[in-house]
Amino acid sequence: MQAAPAHAAMATATRAASALPATLSVRPPSVTGALRALEGLLMRSGQRTARRNAWTAVLEDRRRAKDRREAQHVLEAVAAPGPQAT
């Protein structure tokens, strides 16, 4: 089987590339980016700051709760009679 001539292969590739709409070559914005843009339009900067601070507090509370659970697990393992499995 012979390879296709170079000019025929190039014409096929050019035709296939031009068949795609130009909008497909641009990556759409992420959901997070779109939501932040919408948030910026709808909220004043003070409200935006308050919401971010509240979310940071939620994440910090979750981290503390996880640390408490891990510490409780270690304390129960140390207090349990028998061989140490830690």
C-alpha positions in Angstrom: 0.0 0.0 0.0 1.4 3.4 -1.0 1.3 6.5 1.2 -0.9 9.3 0.1 0.9 12.2 -1.6 1.9 14.9 0.9 -0.2 17.6 -0.8 -3.4 15.4 -0.6 -2.8 14.7 3.1 -2.3 18.4 3.8 -5.4 19.4 2.0 -7.4 16.8 3.9 -6.0 18.1 7.3 -6.7 21.7 6.3 -10.2 20.9 5.2 -10.9 19.1 8.5 -9.5 21.9 10.6 -11.5 24.6 8.8 -14.7 22.5 9.3 -14.5 23.2 13.1 -16.2 26.4 14.3 -13.8 29.0 15.6 -15.5 29.0 19.0 -14.3 25.4 19.7 -10.7 26.5 19.8 -11.4 28.9 22.8 -11.7 27.2 26.1 -14.9 28.0 27.9 -14.6 29.6 31.4 -14.7 27.4 34.4 -17.8 27.2 36.5 -15.9 28.8 39.4 -14.8 31.7 37.3 -18.3 32.2 35.9 -19.8 32.2 39.4 -17.1 34.7 40.7 -17.8 37.0 37.8 -21.5 36.8 38.5 -20.9 37.4 42.2 -18.8 40.5 41.3 -21.7 41.9 39.2 -24.4 41.2 41.8 -22.7 42.0 45.1 -20.9 44.9 46.5 -17.3 44.3 47.5 -18.2 44.3 51.2 -20.7 41.5 50.8 -18.2 39.6 48.7 -15.6 39.9 51.4 -18.0 38.9 54.1 -19.0 35.8 52.1 -15.4 34.8 51.5 -14.6 35.3 55.2 -17.6 33.1 56.2 -16.5 30.4 53.8 -12.9 30.6 55.2 -14.4 30.2 58.7 -16.4 27.1 57.6 -13.3 25.5 56.1 -11.3 26.2 59.3 -14.1 24.7 61.5 -14.0 21.6 59.3 -10.3 21.3 59.7 -10.5 21.7 63.5 -13.3 19.0 63.6 -11.1 16.6 61.6 -8.1 17.3 64.0 -10.4 16.6 67.0 -11.6 13.3 65.5 -8.0 12.2 64.9 -6.9 13.2 68.4 -9.9 11.3 69.9 -8.9 8.2 67.9 -5.4 8.4 69.2 -6.5 8.9 72.8 -8.8 6.0 72.6 -6.1 3.8 71.1 -3.7 4.7 73.9 -6.3 4.2 76.6 -7.4 0.8 75.4 -5.9 -2.2 77.2 -4.0 -4.7 75.2 -1.3 -4.5 72.5 -0.6 -1.2 70.9 -1.7 -1.1 67.3 -0.8 2.5 66.5 
